[in-house]
Amino acid sequence: MEAKSILRDVRMSPRKGRLVADMIRGKQVEEALAILRFTPKKAARLLTKALQAAVANAADTQNVDPDRLYVKTTYVDGGTTWKRFTPRAHGRATPIRKRTSHFTVIVDERG
């Protein structure tokens, strides 16, 4: 049985989060946590929280042994974008897009 965890409106662009999410897809949970522990990116810390929450959801709702779980899918979608403006020369303004992300981690029991 699958278990899912979603972190919403993380203040990070989806492109940066996808770099880390691609590293743990398909791995065993222990191996994925080890990879994330030694990855020096902000997305690694956030994906660790999401992965631990998904494992806790699986252990709590389906009574699954956490040692048999693997990361079935993980993806990072774009969230809402904050729009700001910065002043430029001659009275102009340039838009600034502050992007947010939704981190989704799905774990499943290895067959």
Backbone as CSV, one residue per row, in Angstrom:
resi,resn,N_x,N_y,N_z,CA_x,CA_y,CA_z,C_x,C_y,C_z
1,MET,0.839,-1.190,0.000,0.000,0.000,0.000,0.880,1.249,0.000
2,GLU,0.428,2.225,-0.733,1.179,3.469,-0.835,0.894,4.384,0.347
3,ALA,1.854,5.224,0.647,1.676,6.296,1.619,2.290,7.548,1.017
4,LYS,1.648,8.673,1.266,2.028,9.911,0.601,2.265,11.016,1.629
5,SER,3.144,11.930,1.269,3.390,13.119,2.059,3.603,14.295,1.113
6,ILE,2.999,15.438,1.430,3.102,16.618,0.576,3.516,17.819,1.433
7,LEU,4.552,18.503,0.996,4.931,19.802,1.576,4.489,20.874,0.595
8,ARG,3.657,21.778,1.029,3.105,22.774,0.125,3.710,24.156,0.368
9,ASP,3.791,24.919,-0.708,4.227,26.321,-0.677,5.596,26.494,-0.021
10,VAL,6.540,25.650,-0.435,7.920,25.768,0.013,8.554,26.917,-0.751
11,ARG,9.260,27.788,-0.081,9.824,28.988,-0.694,11.125,28.644,-1.419
12,MET,10.978,27.917,-2.545,12.103,27.509,-3.370,11.575,27.261,-4.778
13,SER,12.394,27.552,-5.767,11.943,27.313,-7.133,11.887,25.809,-7.408
14,PRO,10.924,25.368,-8.214,10.798,23.932,-8.489,12.023,23.341,-9.175
15,ARG,12.703,24.124,-9.967,13.869,23.617,-10.688,14.972,23.172,-9.723
16,LYS,15.170,23.934,-8.648,16.182,23.564,-7.661,15.769,22.325,-6.877
17,GLY,14.482,22.204,-6.596,14.005,21.042,-5.859,14.056,19.767,-6.666
18,ARG,13.834,19.863,-7.971,13.832,18.672,-8.825,15.216,18.044,-8.923
19,LEU,16.276,18.846,-8.800,17.633,18.299,-8.844,17.845,17.272,-7.740
20,VAL,17.310,17.558,-6.556,17.484,16.653,-5.429,16.460,15.526,-5.476
21,ALA,15.241,15.827,-5.908,14.192,14.804,-5.949,14.553,13.686,-6.916
22,ASP,15.252,14.007,-7.990,15.637,12.990,-8.967,16.667,12.001,-8.403
23,MET,17.416,12.411,-7.384,18.459,11.556,-6.839,17.904,10.411,-5.998
24,ILE,16.698,10.573,-5.417,16.206,9.549,-4.483,15.082,8.702,-5.062
25,ARG,14.620,9.013,-6.248,13.511,8.259,-6.837,13.906,6.813,-7.085
26,GLY,13.093,5.866,-6.566,13.341,4.446,-6.764,14.271,3.797,-5.756
27,LYS,14.815,4.541,-4.815,15.760,4.009,-3.844,15.024,3.486,-2.606
28,GLN,15.702,2.601,-1.847,15.189,2.189,-0.547,15.187,3.409,0.380
29,VAL,14.332,3.397,1.398,14.175,4.560,2.262,15.480,4.881,2.999
30,GLU,16.165,3.845,3.513,17.411,4.098,4.243,18.473,4.710,3.334
31,GLU,18.552,4.193,2.105,19.529,4.722,1.147,19.172,6.152,0.750
32,ALA,17.885,6.432,0.565,17.451,7.777,0.198,17.746,8.766,1.322
33,LEU,17.515,8.358,2.568,17.818,9.244,3.698,19.319,9.506,3.808
34,ALA,20.142,8.501,3.502,21.596,8.695,3.534,22.035,9.663,2.440
35,ILE,21.443,9.543,1.258,21.773,10.464,0.172,21.395,11.888,0.546
36,LEU,20.202,12.040,1.110,19.747,13.383,1.476,20.564,13.977,2.617
37,ARG,21.032,13.135,3.534,21.805,13.635,4.673,23.111,14.282,4.221
38,PHE,23.707,13.752,3.136,24.997,14.263,2.690,24.898,15.138,1.442
39,THR,23.705,15.592,1.101,23.522,16.505,-0.018,23.428,17.923,0.525
40,PRO,24.335,18.809,0.167,24.366,20.151,0.765,23.426,21.141,0.074
41,LYS,22.148,20.821,0.023,21.175,21.728,-0.586,19.981,21.870,0.340
42,LYS,19.303,22.996,0.235,18.122,23.241,1.056,17.018,22.234,0.733
43,ALA,16.891,21.858,-0.527,15.860,20.904,-0.931,16.075,19.549,-0.270
44,ALA,17.308,19.175,0.028,17.583,17.899,0.681,16.989,17.878,2.083
45,ARG,17.108,18.974,2.799,16.538,19.058,4.146,15.015,18.965,4.098
46,LEU,14.401,19.627,3.119,12.950,19.610,3.003,12.436,18.242,2.547
47,LEU,13.139,17.604,1.614,12.729,16.273,1.173,12.924,15.231,2.264
48,THR,13.892,15.438,3.151,14.061,14.537,4.288,12.829,14.572,5.169
49,LYS,12.326,15.774,5.441,11.117,15.908,6.252,9.926,15.242,5.580
50,ALA,9.779,15.433,4.275,8.654,14.839,3.552,8.770,13.317,3.520
51,LEU,9.985,12.794,3.329,10.185,11.353,3.286,9.909,10.715,4.640
52,GLN,10.373,11.340,5.711,10.106,10.814,7.043,8.613,10.847,7.365
53,ALA,7.912,11.866,6.897,6.467,11.939,7.116,5.743,10.845,6.342
54,ALA,6.190,10.554,5.116,5.568,9.492,4.329,5.804,8.129,4.965
55,VAL,6.986,7.905,5.501,7.286,6.644,6.179,6.426,6.508,7.438
56,ALA,6.273,7.591,8.179,5.431,7.564,9.371,3.969,7.311,9.000
57,ASN,3.515,7.894,7.891,2.149,7.643,7.434,1.957,6.171,7.072
58,ALA,2.938,5.583,6.410,2.830,4.176,6.026,2.829,3.272,7.246
59,ALA,3.695,3.560,8.202,3.772,2.726,9.395,2.512,2.858,10.246
60,ASP,1.917,4.035,10.259,0.755,4.285,11.104,-0.534,3.758,10.490
61,THR,-0.745,3.996,9.201,-2.031,3.658,8.608,-2.099,2.235,8.075
62,GLN,-0.994,1.702,7.510,-1.035,0.368,6.916,-0.282,-0.696,7.716
63,ASN,0.322,-0.326,8.831,1.100,-1.265,9.650,2.162,-1.981,8.818
64,VAL,2.947,-1.210,8.086,3.998,-1.733,7.215,5.331,-1.616,7.936
65,ASP,6.201,-2.576,7.697,7.555,-2.506,8.238,8.328,-1.420,7.489
66,PRO,8.836,-0.402,8.172,9.538,0.697,7.476,10.798,0.259,6.741
67,ASP,11.369,-0.905,7.101,12.584,-1.373,6.426,12.301,-1.893,5.017
68,ARG,11.050,-2.203,4.698,10.706,-2.752,3.383,10.205,-1.676,2.422
69,LEU,10.223,-0.423,2.834,9.686,0.657,2.002,10.742,1.187,1.038
70,TYR,10.261,1.658,-0.102,11.122,2.354,-1.058,10.381,3.575,-1.588
71,VAL,11.118,4.503,-2.163,10.543,5.735,-2.703,9.976,5.409,-4.080
72,LYS,8.667,5.294,-4.155,8.035,4.925,-5.422,8.103,6.087,-6.400
73,THR,7.633,7.242,-5.981,7.729,8.445,-6.811,8.000,9.638,-5.919
74,THR,8.662,10.594,-6.480,8.847,11.883,-5.842,8.897,12.932,-6.938
75,TYR,8.178,14.005,-6.734,8.178,15.070,-7.726,7.975,16.414,-7.055
76,VAL,8.374,17.445,-7.771,8.291,18.814,-7.283,7.503,19.616,-8.306
77,ASP,6.358,20.117,-7.898,5.515,20.931,-8.762,5.637,22.392,-8.374
78,GLY,5.312,23.258,-9.300,5.333,24.681,-9.023,4.120,25.107,-8.206
79,GLY,4.357,25.969,-7.262,3.274,26.524,-6.460,2.943,27.928,-6.938
80,THR,2.362,28.705,-6.056,2.038,30.080,-6.411,3.318,30.894,-6.526
81,THR,3.297,31.893,-7.355,4.453,32.760,-7.562,4.146,34.134,-7.000
82,TRP,5.006,34.602,-6.107,4.848,35.951,-5.571,5.417,36.919,-6.581
83,LYS,4.656,37.953,-6.906,5.105,38.928,-7.895,5.479,40.228,-7.188
84,ARG,6.710,40.655,-7.419,7.231,41.884,-6.831,7.868,42.700,-7.946
85,PHE,8.170,43.951,-7.649,8.824,44.814,-8.625,9.986,45.519,-7.962
86,THR,11.038,45.746,-8.750,12.186,46.493,-8.268,12.376,47.719,-9.162
87,PRO,12.698,48.858,-8.578,12.867,50.064,-9.390,14.130,50.001,-10.247
88,ARG,14.027,50.571,-11.445,15.150,50.642,-12.362,15.329,52.082,-12.817
89,ALA,16.238,52.289,-13.717,16.566,53.639,-14.169,15.404,54.248,-14.955
90,HIS,15.327,55.563,-14.958,14.354,56.339,-15.725,12.914,56.034,-15.330
91,GLY,12.697,55.701,-14.058,11.335,55.495,-13.578,10.704,54.182,-13.974
92,ARG,11.475,53.278,-14.496,10.924,51.982,-14.888,10.921,51.016,-13.702
93,ALA,10.263,49.890,-13.901,10.249,48.832,-12.890,10.455,47.495,-13.590
94,THR,11.151,46.603,-12.918,11.401,45.270,-13.444,10.723,44.257,-12.537
95,PRO,9.989,43.309,-13.109,9.318,42.319,-12.254,10.293,41.322,-11.643
96,ILE,9.979,40.885,-10.428,10.702,39.824,-9.735,9.684,38.743,-9.431
97,ARG,9.990,37.506,-9.811,9.092,36.389,-9.529,9.722,35.522,-8.448
98,LYS,9.075,35.480,-7.282,9.539,34.643,-6.178,8.727,33.355,-6.214
99,ARG,9.367,32.290,-6.657,8.643,31.048,-6.909,8.526,30.196,-5.647
100,THR,7.455,29.394,-5.605,7.260,28.427,-4.534,7.042,27.055,-5.155
101,SER,7.117,26.018,-4.321,7.042,24.643,-4.802,6.162,23.797,-3.901
102,HIS,5.706,22.683,-4.460,5.019,21.644,-3.708,5.854,20.368,-3.850
103,PHE,6.353,19.831,-2.729,7.137,18.602,-2.732,6.210,17.434,-2.405
104,THR,6.207,16.405,-3.241,5.384,15.217,-3.029,6.288,13.982,-3.003
105,VAL,6.123,13.152,-1.960,6.876,11.919,-1.834,5.879,10.780,-1.603
106,ILE,5.978,9.720,-2.418,5.131,8.546,-2.268,6.033,7.342,-2.038
107,VAL,5.781,6.632,-0.930,6.541,5.422,-0.628,5.619,4.220,-0.750
108,ASP,6.210,3.068,-1.052,5.442,1.837,-1.216,6.280,0.684,-0.678
109,GLU,5.617,-0.431,-0.439,6.302,-1.608,0.073,6.871,-2.408,-1.091
110,ARG,8.107,-2.816,-0.957,8.757,-3.586,-2.018,8.166,-4.988,-2.010
111,GLY,7.707,-5.426,-3.179,7.000,-6.546,-3.389,7.105,-7.917,-3.069
